[in-house]
Amino acid sequence: MRASHSPIESHAANDRAPRWPCVPLAVVALAVFVAGCAGTQPRPYTADDMKARIAADQQVMYAGQEPVTGPITFYEAAARALKYNLDYRLKLMESALAADLRDVSSHEMLPRLVASAGYVGRSNDSGGTSIGIEDRQESLRASTSEERYRTLDSLGLTWSLLDFGVAYYRTQQKADQIQMAEERRRKVAQNVLQDVRNAYWRALGAQRLLPEVDGLLARTQQALAQAREAETKGLAPREQVLAYQRSLLDAVYLLTERRQDLEFAQAELAALMSLPPGSPMALADTPDAPLPGAVADTAQLEQVALEQRPEIMEEWYRKRVDLNDIAIAKAQLWPNVSVTASAQYDSNKYLYNNHWSETGLQVSLNLLRLLQLPSLNRAQASQEQASDMRRIALSMAVLTQVRVGVLRYDLARQEMAFAEESLRVDGRLYDYAKAARGTALGSDLEVIRAEGRYLLSRYQREAAYADAQAAWGRLYNSVGLDVFPEAIRDHDIKTVAAAIQQTMAQYERSEVLQPPVETPRAPATP
């Protein structure tokens, strides 16, 4: 049988229960407030913090790179830029982050399963008395049915239709944002490839010409010193000597200006490949590959660009994201259906049942929110029109880029042909000046002039070839074609370079960039 306890014994038992801490709550609150204020004081970074941060950042910049073991080809330079470029790596991380956020959002569609446990207490007994409604007389003496100190445990499952609908549309948005991040990654990779194409061929021209430019500059400075000595000693008419010096100074200026352009190209290429400072960089000096032929079918290129450009695809996905914002607002107009089920426990010994289960179903609807429906419908129509117009305007800009790219490449090919003809003529003039060199002061000047013109023509030819490659790269980029494997991190530089070379060769041989030219049929014989 259950043992009975008198009220005095129950009261004594409650008195023996654990008490609240003796420290006044005001003192505890004051201590927490002071600690919080102290933690919000600004603390600037120190010089040691900056040094540590810089060292850590530099270690991350150049970590895990394959060493340069030989001359770098164009495709290896593109592979290094795509594999180690920090902007591209950032876009990869953004794609991974978008995928993780999608997974987090998808879990919000699940019901909520909440487990809780707690301890509650009070300084005195709860309870009360009863009085009659009619006579207002006390019918019971004061009593309690609740212990002062008790523990509470619960495990509850809750599912809301409104939360499910909002989470569903949020998940759709996150899925589209993954696609948008992927399109941004594609665009960064295409831009990196274009920048490498712009810098590589100029850097290769620098590698070819810098030794000769330095040698000519040294000979020009020596000839200038001789001219000054001749002016001082009066070995030649003053006007002739000054004109000679003026010509030499003009040659030095032109050569120095071209030399700076060449050095900048090498530094830019090293930065694109994320090479550590001071790393040796030698480019593979192979014969220049012939330029692709002229593009015959611009309309086909425009069609491919409208299908492939990452910016257009990103804008298309953005439209669905924006429309899902309206869908979420409409979902909040639904009746909210909430289903609950829970298991409860209370250690209160006065309860007849310390364990019990609860279930519930609740339907609620904010009637005033229904007034938003017409405005939401108008906002949806306006949003859809604005998204379509933004995409159409972007498509028009893409078509313009394709047409300008085709025209620019045709002009670059013409400039290349002119530069090669100029180089051939200046080469013959340089050979003639060397053969006609005499002992007079002016003959050395003519040789230096001819060599300077010849080197300048070589620079212009290298620059024209680099410009033609850059124009072809811009045309390639305007179409939005991809040239790299999906998992760049999983392959070494040689593998990525071979994949880029193979893909580019396939595109250049395909009908996308080089459509076949129809041969005229022979007239039928009668």
C-alpha positions in Angstrom: 0.0 0.0 0.0 1.0 3.6 -0.6 2.4 5.3 2.5 0.5 8.3 3.7 2.1 11.5 4.9 0.8 14.2 7.1 0.8 17.9 6.0 3.4 18.6 8.6 5.7 15.8 7.3 5.2 17.0 3.7 6.1 20.6 4.7 9.2 19.4 6.5 10.2 17.3 3.5 9.9 20.4 1.3 12.0 22.4 3.7 14.8 19.8 3.3 14.8 20.2 -0.5 17.7 22.1 -2.1 17.5 25.9 -2.0 18.4 28.6 -4.5 22.0 30.0 -4.2 22.4 32.6 -1.5 24.0 35.2 -3.7 21.4 37.8 -4.5 20.2 37.9 -8.1 21.0 41.6 -8.4 24.7 40.9 -7.7 24.8 38.1 -10.4 23.1 40.4 -12.9 25.5 43.2 -12.2 28.5 40.9 -12.7 27.2 39.6 -16.0 26.6 43.2 -17.2 30.1 44.3 -16.2 31.6 41.3 -17.9 29.6 42.0 -21.1 30.6 45.6 -21.2 34.3 44.7 -20.8 34.0 42.2 -23.7 32.7 44.8 -26.1 35.7 47.1 -25.9 37.5 47.6 -29.2 40.7 45.7 -29.6 42.8 46.7 -32.6 45.1 44.1 -34.2 48.7 44.4 -33.2 51.8 44.3 -35.4 52.4 40.7 -34.4 48.9 39.8 -35.4 49.4 41.4 -38.8 52.7 39.5 -39.4 51.1 36.3 -38.4 48.1 37.0 -40.7 50.4 37.9 -43.7 52.5 34.8 -43.2 49.4 32.6 -43.1 47.9 34.2 -46.1 51.1 33.9 -48.2 51.3 30.2 -47.2 47.8 29.6 -48.5 48.4 31.6 -51.7 51.2 29.3 -52.9 50.4 26.1 -51.0 50.2 22.8 -52.9 51.5 24.0 -56.2 53.4 21.7 -58.6 56.9 23.0 -59.1 57.9 24.4 -62.5 60.2 21.8 -64.0 60.6 23.1 -67.6 59.5 25.5 -70.2 55.8 26.3 -69.9 53.5 25.9 -72.9 50.4 28.0 -73.4 48.2 25.1 -72.4 50.2 24.5 -69.2 50.0 28.2 -68.4 46.2 28.0 -68.7 46.1 24.9 -66.6 48.2 26.5 -63.8 46.0 29.6 -63.9 42.8 27.6 -63.7 44.1 25.3 -61.0 45.8 27.9 -58.7 44.1 31.2 -59.5 42.7 32.6 -56.3 39.6 34.1 -57.9 38.7 30.8 -59.5 39.3 29.0 -56.2 37.0 31.5 -54.5 34.2 30.7 -57.0 34.6 27.0 -56.3 34.2 27.7 -52.6 31.1 29.8 -53.3 29.6 26.9 -55.3 30.3 24.5 -52.4 28.8 27.0 -49.9 25.6 27.3 -52.0 25.3 23.5 -52.0 25.7 23.3 -48.3 23.0 26.0 -47.8 20.6 24.0 -50.0 21.1 21.0 -47.8 20.4 23.1 -44.7 17.3 24.5 -46.2 16.0 21.1 -47.2 16.1 19.9 -43.6 13.7 22.7 -42.6 10.9 20.8 -44.4 11.1 18.0 -41.8 9.0 18.0 -38.7 10.5 19.4 -35.6 11.5 16.9 -32.9 12.3 18.7 -29.7 13.7 17.1 -26.6 13.8 19.2 -23.4 14.7 18.7 -19.8 14.6 21.2 -17.0 14.6 21.9 -13.3 12.2 24.3 -11.7 11.8 25.6 -8.1 10.2 28.3 -6.1 10.8 29.8 -2.7 7.4 28.8 -1.2 4.6 26.5 -1.7 2.1 27.0 -4.5 -1.5 26.2 -3.9 -4.6 28.0 -2.7 -8.1 27.7 -1.3 -11.7 27.5 -2.8 -14.6 29.8 -2.0 -18.3 29.3 -2.9 -19.7 31.2 -5.8 -22.9 32.1 -4.1 -22.0 32.6 -0.5 -18.3 33.4 -0.9 -17.4 31.2 1.9 -14.1 29.3 2.0 -14.8 25.6 1.4 -11.2 24.2 1.8 -8.3 25.0 3.8 -5.1 26.0 2.0 -3.4 23.1 0.2 -0.9 22.4 -2.5 -0.5 19.8 -5.2 2.9 20.8 -6.5 6.4 20.3 -5.0 8.6 23.3 -4.7 11.4 21.6 -6.6 10.8 19.3 -9.5 12.2 18.2 -12.8 10.4 18.3 -16.2 11.2 16.2 -19.3 9.5 16.2 -22.7 9.9 14.9 -26.2 7.7 16.6 -28.7 7.0 16.3 -32.5 5.6 19.3 -34.3 4.8 19.7 -38.0 3.5 22.9 -39.6 2.1 23.2 -43.1 3.1 26.8 -43.4 6.7 26.1 -42.4 6.8 23.2 -44.8 5.6 25.4 -47.7 8.1 28.2 -47.0 11.0 25.7 -46.6 10.0 24.0 -49.9 10.3 27.3 -51.8 13.5 28.2 -49.9 15.0 24.9 -51.0 14.1 25.6 -54.6 15.8 29.0 -54.3 18.9 27.4 -52.9 19.0 24.9 -55.7 18.8 27.7 -58.3 21.5 29.6 -56.4 23.8 26.6 -56.8 23.3 26.8 -60.5 24.0 30.6 -60.4 27.2 30.0 -58.5 28.2 27.4 -61.1 27.6 29.9 -63.9 29.8 32.4 -62.1 32.5 29.8 -61.7 32.3 29.2 -65.5 32.6 32.9 -66.2 35.6 33.3 -64.0 37.3 30.3 -65.6 36.6 31.7 -69.1 38.0 35.2 -68.1 41.1 33.6 -66.6 41.7 31.7 -69.8 41.3 34.9 -71.8 43.7 36.8 -69.6 46.2 34.0 -69.9 45.9 34.1 -73.7 46.4 37.9 -73.7 49.5 37.7 -71.5 51.2 34.5 -72.6 52.0 35.5 -76.2 53.2 39.0 -75.1 55.4 37.3 -72.5 56.8 34.9 -75.1 57.6 37.9 -77.3 59.3 39.5 -74.3 61.4 36.4 -73.7 62.4 36.4 -77.4 63.2 40.1 -77.7 64.5 41.3 -74.3 68.1 40.0 -74.8 68.3 41.7 -78.2 66.7 44.9 -76.9 69.1 45.0 -74.0 72.1 44.5 -76.4 70.9 47.2 -78.7 70.4 49.6 -75.8 73.9 49.0 -74.7 75.3 49.6 -78.2 73.1 52.7 -78.5 74.4 54.1 -75.2 78.0 53.4 -76.3 77.4 55.2 -79.6 75.8 58.2 -77.7 78.9 58.4 -75.6 81.1 58.5 -78.7 78.9 61.2 -80.2 79.3 63.3 -77.1 83.1 62.8 -77.2 83.1 63.8 -80.9 81.2 67.0 -80.0 83.6 67.8 -77.2 86.7 67.3 -79.4 85.2 69.0 -82.5 85.7 65.9 -84.7 82.6 66.6 -86.7 80.3 69.6 -87.4 78.3 70.5 -84.2 75.0 70.4 -86.0 75.6 66.9 -87.4 76.7 65.6 -84.0 73.7 67.0 -82.3 71.3 65.6 -84.9 73.1 62.2 -84.4 72.6 62.4 -80.6 68.9 63.3 -81.1 68.4 60.3 -83.3 70.2 58.1 -80.7 68.0 59.5 -77.9 64.9 58.8 -79.9 66.0 55.2 -80.4 66.7 54.8 -76.7 63.3 56.2 -75.8 61.4 53.8 -78.1 63.4 50.8 -77.0 63.0 51.6 -73.3 59.2 52.0 -73.8 58.9 48.7 -75.6 61.1 47.0 -73.0 58.7 48.1 -70.2 55.8 46.6 -72.1 57.6 43.3 -72.4 58.5 43.2 -68.7 54.9 43.9 -67.7 53.7 41.0 -69.8 56.0 38.6 -68.0 54.9 39.9 -64.6 51.2 39.7 -65.5 51.5 36.1 -66.7 53.4 35.1 -63.5 50.6 36.6 -61.4 47.9 34.8 -63.4 49.6 31.5 -62.7 50.0 32.5 -59.0 53.7 31.7 -59.1 55.6 32.7 -55.9 57.7 35.8 -56.2 61.2 35.1 -57.6 60.1 31.8 -59.2 61.9 31.0 -62.5 59.6 31.2 -65.5 60.7 30.0 -68.9 58.2 29.7 -71.7 58.3 27.1 -74.4 59.7 28.9 -77.5 58.1 26.8 -80.1 57.1 28.1 -83.6 53.9 30.2 -83.5 50.9 28.2 -84.4 49.0 29.4 -87.4 46.0 31.6 -86.6 42.5 30.1 -87.1 40.8 31.2 -90.3 38.1 33.9 -90.5 34.7 33.1 -89.1 32.2 32.6 -91.9 28.9 32.2 -90.1 28.3 34.9 -87.5 24.6 33.9 -87.0 25.6 30.5 -85.8 28.0 32.0 -83.3 25.3 34.2 -82.0 23.0 31.3 -81.5 25.6 29.3 -79.6 26.4 32.4 -77.5 22.7 32.7 -76.5 22.8 29.1 -75.4 26.2 29.0 -73.7 27.0 32.4 -72.1 27.1 32.1 -68.3 25.7 35.6 -67.7 22.5 34.7 -69.6 22.1 31.4 -67.8 22.7 33.1 -64.4 20.1 35.7 -65.2 17.6 33.0 -66.2 18.1 31.2 -62.8 17.8 34.5 -61.0 14.3 34.9 -62.5 13.2 31.7 -60.7 14.8 32.8 -57.5 13.0 36.2 -57.6 9.6 34.5 -58.5 10.0 32.2 -55.6 10.2 35.2 -53.3 6.7 36.0 -54.4 5.7 32.4 -54.0 6.9 32.4 -50.4 4.8 35.5 -49.7 1.8 33.8 -51.2 2.4 30.7 -49.1 2.2 32.7 -46.0 -1.5 33.4 -46.9 -2.3 29.7 -46.5 -4.2 28.4 -43.5 -1.6 27.1 -41.1 -2.2 23.5 -40.0 -0.1 22.4 -37.0 0.1 18.9 -35.8 1.7 18.1 -32.4 2.5 15.0 -30.5 4.6 14.8 -27.3 5.5 12.6 -24.4 5.8 14.5 -21.0 7.2 13.7 -17.6 6.9 15.6 -14.3 8.6 14.5 -11.1 5.9 16.1 -8.9 5.0 13.4 -6.5 1.5 14.8 -5.9 0.5 14.0 -9.5 -1.5 10.9 -10.1 0.2 10.3 -13.5 3.8 11.5 -13.8 4.0 10.3 -17.4 1.5 11.2 -20.1 1.1 11.9 -23.9 -0.3 14.9 -25.6 -1.6 15.3 -29.2 -3.1 18.3 -30.9 -4.3 19.7 -34.2 -4.7 23.4 -34.8 -5.8 25.3 -37.9 -5.3 29.1 -38.1 -5.7 31.7 -40.8 -4.9 35.4 -40.8 -7.9 36.8 -42.7 -6.4 40.3 -43.1 -3.4 38.8 -44.9 -5.7 37.8 -47.8 -5.9 41.5 -48.7 -2.3 41.2 -49.9 -3.2 38.7 -52.7 -4.0 41.3 -55.5 -0.8 43.2 -54.7 1.2 40.0 -54.8 -0.3 39.0 -58.1 0.7 42.4 -59.6 4.2 42.2 -58.1 4.6 38.7 -59.6 3.7 40.0 -63.1 6.0 43.0 -62.7 8.8 40.8 -61.4 8.5 38.4 -64.3 8.5 41.2 -66.9 11.5 42.9 -65.3 13.5 39.6 -65.2 12.7 38.9 -68.9 13.6 42.4 -69.9 16.9 42.2 -68.0 17.8 38.9 -69.7 16.8 40.3 -73.1 19.0 43.4 -72.7 21.9 41.1 -71.6 21.3 38.9 -74.6 21.5 42.0 -76.9 24.8 42.9 -75.3 26.1 39.4 -75.8 25.1 39.5 -79.5 27.0 42.8 -79.9 30.1 41.3 -78.3 30.0 38.4 -80.7 29.7 40.7 -83.7 32.4 43.0 -82.5 34.6 40.0 -81.7 34.3 38.7 -85.2 35.2 42.1 -86.7 38.1 42.6 -84.2 39.5 39.3 -85.1 39.3 40.0 -88.9 41.1 43.3 -88.3 43.8 41.6 -86.1 44.5 39.1 -88.9 44.9 41.9 -91.4 47.2 43.8 -88.9 49.2 40.6 -88.5 49.8 40.3 -92.3 50.9 43.9 -92.4 53.3 43.4 -89.5 54.9 40.4 -91.2 55.4 42.4 -94.4 56.9 45.3 -92.5 59.3 42.9 -90.7 60.4 41.4 -94.0 61.2 44.9 -95.4 63.0 46.1 -92.3 65.0 42.9 -92.1 66.3 43.5 -95.6 67.1 47.2 -94.8 69.0 46.1 -91.7 71.0 43.6 -93.8 71.8 46.3 -96.3 72.9 48.8 -93.6 75.3 46.2 -92.1 76.7 45.5 -95.5 77.2 49.2 -96.3 78.8 50.1 -92.9 81.8 52.4 -93.2 84.1 54.2 -90.8 82.2 57.5 -90.7 80.2 58.5 -87.7 76.9 58.5 -89.7 77.3 54.9 -90.9 77.2 53.5 -87.3 74.1 55.6 -86.7 72.4 54.2 -89.8 73.2 50.6 -88.7 71.8 51.4 -85.2 68.7 53.0 -86.8 68.2 50.0 -89.1 68.6 47.6 -86.2 66.2 49.6 -84.0 63.6 49.7 -86.8 64.1 45.9 -87.3 63.7 45.2 -83.6 60.7 47.5 -83.5 59.2 45.6 -86.4 59.8 42.4 -84.6 58.1 43.8 -81.6 55.2 44.9 -83.7 55.0 41.5 -85.3 55.0 39.8 -81.9 52.5 42.3 -80.6 50.3 41.8 -83.7 50.4 38.0 -83.2 49.5 38.5 -79.5 46.7 40.9 -80.4 45.3 38.4 -82.9 45.5 35.6 -80.3 43.8 37.9 -77.8 41.1 38.8 -80.3 40.5 35.1 -81.0 40.3 34.6 -77.2 37.7 37.4 -76.8 35.7 35.9 -79.6 36.0 32.5 -78.0 34.9 34.0 -74.6 32.0 35.9 -76.2 30.5 32.6 -77.3 30.8 31.2 -73.8 32.6 27.9 -74.6 34.2 25.9 -71.8 37.6 24.3 -72.3 38.5 22.7 -68.9 37.6 19.5 -67.2 35.0 19.5 -64.5 37.2 18.4 -61.6 40.4 20.5 -62.0 41.6 19.8 -58.5 41.7 16.0 -59.1 44.2 16.2 -62.0 47.8 17.4 -62.3 48.9 20.2 -64.6 49.9 17.9 -67.5 46.4 16.3 -67.5 44.5 19.6 -67.3 46.7 21.1 -70.0 46.1 18.1 -72.3 42.3 18.4 -71.7 42.3 22.1 -72.5 44.4 21.6 -75.7 42.1 18.7 -76.9 38.9 20.6 -76.2 40.1 23.8 -77.9 41.3 21.9 -80.9 37.9 20.2 -81.2 36.1 23.5 -81.0 38.4 25.1 -83.6 37.8 22.1 -86.0 34.1 21.9 -85.4 31.3 23.8 -87.1 30.8 26.1 -84.1 33.8 28.3 -84.8 34.9 27.1 -88.3 31.9 26.2 -90.4 32.7 24.4 -93.6 32.8 26.4 -96.7 30.5 25.0 -99.4 32.3 24.4 -102.7 30.4 25.5 -105.8 29.0 22.7 -107.8 30.2 22.2 -111.4 27.6 23.1 -113.9 25.7 20.1 -115.3 26.7 19.2 -118.8 23.8 19.3 -121.3 
